[in-house]
Amino acid sequence: MNIAKIDAPARHYIGGEWVHTDAEVRQSFDPATGEALGGWLPGSAELADQAIAVAREAFDRNDWSASPRQRAAALQEFADRMEARRDELTDLIVAENGKLRREAFGEMMGSISEARYYAGLARNIFGRTFESAPGALSLLHREAAGVVAIIVPWNAPVTLLVRSLGPALAAGCTVVIKPAPQTPLIHRVVMECLAACPSLPKGVVNSVNENGMEVGKALVASPEVDVISFTGSSATGKAIMAAAAPTLKRLSLELGGKAPAVIFDDADLDLAVKELTTGSLIMAGQMCVAAARFLVHEKVLPSFREKMAASYRAVKVGPGASPDSQMGSLIDHDNRARVSRLIEQAGDEGRMVVKGSAPGGSLAAGAFLTPTLFEIDDVRSPLVQEELFGPIVSLESFADEKEAVQKANATRYGLAASLFTSDLARATRVSRAIRSGTVWLNCHTRLLAEGETGGYRQSGLGRLHGVEGLNDFLETKHVYLESGSI
């Protein structure tokens, strides 16, 4: 892995210009080593307001929202520039985010695909026309919603930006981005890719680094922001919803998850173990759709427990750049300490099957934890009910299909789930019965630009990816005309 030395701090990008301030430079760190990677400049509410004003002027005073071919060209250029810097960005994601290189490479390929997908959709936004009575013509237009604020999380800082930015730009909106403070250097390179797009007018895309919660609060409160697109915890999503209420903003929220994986007694257990080892430990479990609960038919529970425990014990934890590593680090030491406390709680409330710990030796300086699997009966436990966001998974049993569905639906989340069975009729019934935005059959964590994702219940509002990903960034206008009136 080759990370170029970064001398100048990551700055803000407003109105087509890189903005430097006198704020104290902060450092970004490699969570696998603790080493400083480079500096970045924190933002402010004043900078956020400046970026919003620029985005508003760009929306109101140029033809961006009425130029689908230009929008398509800009998104294709963005994809081209990310592709040209794909390896550089992949290495930087590994270094600043801590994930495996194959995970980082997959993130980049998915981001490039997403930008190209929405470049195609930019030229395919259609309204409709109908005649409601003789000579009475209704024209239904699909129009850009306005200025969008995108609040990006740290766990997939490119993909989770592009899946909101792509449809926002395709729809004709202008944008202000708030990147995650844990991954500012990754974001800097993505913004450089955008800044190099000749078809993208100045002011259409702007970015302001965070400073605590100051920038995010300014974006949510501003009356000049029409849409908030946020990915993160359900608790923060609720706070955003409350703060946005006075201005009645449209909200696109993908929030927390507690994905159940349901393993029936006719399942291929070896396949389930293989899929769920990867599906639960992807990004060290720091992914909202990662498998977080294993619900297993009581008949095959002993066999599944033994196979899963062996698989978890065999997982090689290490730096994301190492080809031997099978799970990378957590994002920082604070999160490692938080998950370590949860492991102790799991030992008190349940039965420990595999107990994770912080490895020593050459990994001691990093935010590493080995996987944890614990068995628990009380579905009301916070360990079952809350999103733990780390390499810690509960093992629960069920006696029949009805109980499996009840337990799968027993939390307030509904973002993703998976089923393992050889019975197609059962797979159809149970996938319909589980209240979740995504249900995978005999696999876990398959995500693609064309397929919508989003949550039921407290896992969010709206959909991202796919054709429906445009909806949160579009308004529908009805124009009515009676013959003879013009």
C-alpha angles and dihedrals in degrees: 000000000000118000114183115228110259111213105167116061121249106266138196122269116217129162093351093306133104107240121212122192136184092248116130111269115245126205131238117213139207104242091206095058108013090235121143113249102185146309135274136190119239118227134222142217088259092057090047090053090048092052091047091051091051092048091048092051091047090052096046101039110039137054097249095114091050097046111080094166091053090049091050091050092050092052092048090050089050090052091048092052093047089049091051090053096035097118093045091051092045091055091046092051089052091049100043100031101036098225127134117278092241089054091048092047090050089051091054094046090049091049093050090048091049093052091050092047093055091043086064094046092051088074094044105060104127134182124195141237132211139167110231094183135357106302094359109119125188120197116194111199126192108216136179113269094224131240115013126198113205116199108196126203125219102237096077102008097174102038095043090051097046095047088062098032093050097058092036092057093039089055091052100253127141119231147216114193128203108195123204114268090227093062109034096135093056089049092050092060092046089053090050088056090052093045089056094058108108094199093056111092119223112268097024092102121031133168134200123185118232128254107196101302097320099106095042092051091050092052093049094046098045115109088209093065112086102183134028117202109191134172117190145076124348090236092057091043090057090049090051091049091053093046092047094050097087090059096036094229122182110250130210105187129176104182141169127332140198100188114200120208109205115205115192125201093256094054124120095250095195090054091046092051092048094048095043096046088060094033094054099040099043107131086003089295091302095127126101093227096043114125105265103167129041109205107190132184108249091236093063098028096103093049094044092047092053095046094045093047091051091049093049093047090052095053110116110219116203149117114325092235093060113095089214095059117105097181129025132211132289115257096262145342093267090061091045089054090048093052091044089059089051090053090056090048090051089054090053098045101034143016116281114231098169118005117208124215142174109271120229132208116056091354096054095099094053132080093252130150129174117231124279127208119182132175119227137173102191108087089187093064115116086234088066098034101045130067105250097187100204143076094298122110134179124227116212133171135222134190103209144000094273092055091045091057093044092052094043088055095041097102129068090245129090110171105117142349140170136213129205115199140120092220110095094193091053091046089054095047097045096042088055092047096051111088099224136121092231131027119183120201117219091342140060136220103019107156128172138172093243097053121077120234130189144120143277120216113349093356091086153271129283131003135274128201122030129047092307089059086079094059098080090055099046135075125204117226124193115211113188124198131180117202114254094025093098 
